[in-house]
């Protein structure tokens, strides 16, 4: 239980986040009781970094599950410990105010408070990020993009900000800018398998949006996307989204690649600094590998085998549907 409390609640399955938040009131009531039934060793000491991390994560879990009262109590205790002007506490207070806001007017008031804080201290990063998130939730993506660009001018290595900027650009169909932003993320985190898969997804979407009538350009973009997905599963052998993307891309490539593609002819058309395209047999093998791995993940995650428990149910369902679409009906 204590290990789960050290993870941000957004990364926890909904059922686990709910279970943690349900124990929050009892924890708040009995935290000074050495005989508490919660048995959370990290809270036995009154002053450890883990203790305050747990408080923060429990506060966020409570907001996620609708226990605003317990969330406020955790926020209050964090404020008493670190002070109301602590930047992290200010950011958490902003999250709480956004969560309890009843309508858009209330959210606009929270946005005004953020802007007042930033007028006094433009370097308050947690408040800057809360303002950007709120602008996005208020359907003001252009303002959110401008705010993120301004934030990155002062903090050009903030991978979280670059990733959010990429997502915003992609939501506005600005694929070139979205790809550039993710390239900045990969400069700082070259082994982030999820970012490689995300890059593959955006390159694929860009190909569909901009090259749908040109098979030559479409093929090149699909091959680029395929390489990103391959890198993703090379870094994490069990990454479902990587295999899903690889299966999707290779399915399409097998339909558009010339059936007579040979390695020798492929090399002749390659420009300086470019990788030669793979042969048709290589694409076929990658497709078979993705199919096999997706089937294994679906089968073993359904029985909660060790090492296969953490997959999102929605992603598993999507993978099953992809394989079902690829299955040819059998005539009897």
FENFEN-V295119 format. One record per backbone hydrogen bond with DSSP energy under -1.0 kcal/mol. CO is the residue of the C=O (numbers start at 1). NH is the residue of the N-H. E is the energy in kcal/mol with one decimal. If there is no record, write none. Layout:
CO/NH/E
CO/NH/E
This chain:
1/5/-1.5
4/7/-1.4
8/11/-2.0
9/12/-1.5
13/17/-2.4
14/18/-2.4
15/19/-1.9
16/20/-2.4
17/21/-2.3
18/22/-2.0
23/27/-2.2
24/28/-2.7
25/29/-1.9
26/30/-2.4
27/31/-1.0
30/33/-2.0
33/36/-1.7
40/43/-2.0
41/44/-1.9
48/52/-1.2
49/53/-1.9
50/54/-2.6
51/55/-2.0
52/56/-2.3
53/57/-2.6
54/58/-2.8
55/59/-2.3
56/60/-2.1
57/61/-2.3
58/62/-2.5
59/63/-2.1
60/64/-2.1
61/65/-1.5
62/67/-2.6
66/68/-1.5
67/71/-1.9
68/72/-2.3
69/73/-1.7
70/74/-2.3
71/75/-2.4
72/76/-2.4
73/77/-2.0
74/78/-2.2
75/79/-2.4
76/80/-2.3
77/81/-1.8
78/82/-2.7
79/83/-2.2
83/86/-1.5
86/90/-2.6
87/91/-2.1
88/92/-2.2
89/93/-2.6
90/94/-2.0
91/95/-2.0
92/96/-2.3
93/97/-2.6
94/98/-2.4
95/99/-2.3
96/100/-2.1
103/107/-1.6
104/108/-2.3
105/109/-1.7
106/110/-1.8
107/111/-2.3
108/112/-2.1
109/113/-2.0
110/114/-2.2
111/115/-2.2
112/116/-2.0
113/117/-2.2
114/118/-2.4
115/119/-1.6
116/120/-1.3
117/121/-2.3
121/124/-1.7
123/125/-1.6
124/128/-2.2
125/129/-2.6
126/130/-2.0
127/131/-2.6
128/132/-2.0
129/133/-2.5
130/134/-2.5
131/135/-2.5
132/136/-2.0
133/137/-2.1
134/138/-1.7
135/140/-2.1
136/139/-1.8
140/144/-1.9
141/145/-2.7
142/146/-2.3
143/147/-2.3
144/148/-2.2
145/149/-2.6
146/150/-2.1
147/151/-2.2
148/152/-2.6
149/153/-1.4
151/155/-1.2
155/158/-1.6
157/159/-1.2
158/162/-2.1
159/163/-2.5
160/164/-2.1
161/165/-2.5
162/166/-2.3
163/167/-2.0
164/168/-2.3
165/169/-2.7
166/170/-2.6
167/171/-1.9
169/174/-2.8
170/173/-1.8
173/175/-1.1
174/178/-2.0
175/179/-2.7
176/180/-2.2
177/181/-2.2
178/182/-1.9
179/183/-2.0
180/184/-1.5
181/185/-1.3
182/186/-2.3
183/187/-1.3
185/189/-2.3
189/192/-1.8
191/193/-1.2
192/196/-1.8
193/197/-2.1
194/198/-2.3
195/199/-2.6
196/200/-2.1
197/201/-2.1
198/202/-2.3
199/203/-2.6
200/204/-2.1
201/205/-2.6
202/206/-2.7
203/207/-2.2
204/208/-2.2
205/209/-2.0
206/210/-2.4
207/211/-2.2
211/214/-1.5
214/218/-2.4
215/219/-2.6
216/220/-1.7
217/221/-2.2
218/222/-2.6
219/223/-2.2
220/224/-2.1
221/225/-2.5
222/226/-2.5
223/227/-2.0
224/228/-1.7
225/229/-2.2
226/230/-2.5
227/231/-2.3
228/232/-2.0
229/233/-2.1
230/234/-1.6
231/235/-1.8
232/236/-1.6
236/239/-1.8
239/243/-1.7
240/244/-2.9
241/245/-2.5
242/246/-2.2
243/247/-2.5
244/248/-2.4
245/249/-2.7
246/250/-2.5
247/251/-2.0
248/252/-1.5
249/253/-2.7
250/254/-2.4
252/256/-1.3
253/257/-3.0
258/261/-1.6
262/266/-2.0
263/267/-1.8
264/268/-1.1
267/270/-1.7
271/274/-1.8
279/283/-1.9
280/284/-2.2
281/285/-2.2
282/286/-2.4
283/287/-2.1
284/288/-2.2
285/289/-2.4
286/290/-2.4
287/291/-2.3
288/292/-2.5
289/293/-2.5
290/294/-2.6
291/295/-2.2
292/296/-1.9
293/297/-2.6
294/298/-2.6
295/299/-2.3
296/300/-2.9
297/301/-2.4
298/302/-1.3
300/305/-2.2
301/304/-1.1
305/308/-2.4
312/316/-2.0
313/317/-2.3
314/318/-2.1
315/319/-2.2
316/320/-2.2
317/321/-2.3
318/322/-2.1
319/323/-2.2
320/324/-2.4
321/325/-2.3
322/326/-1.1
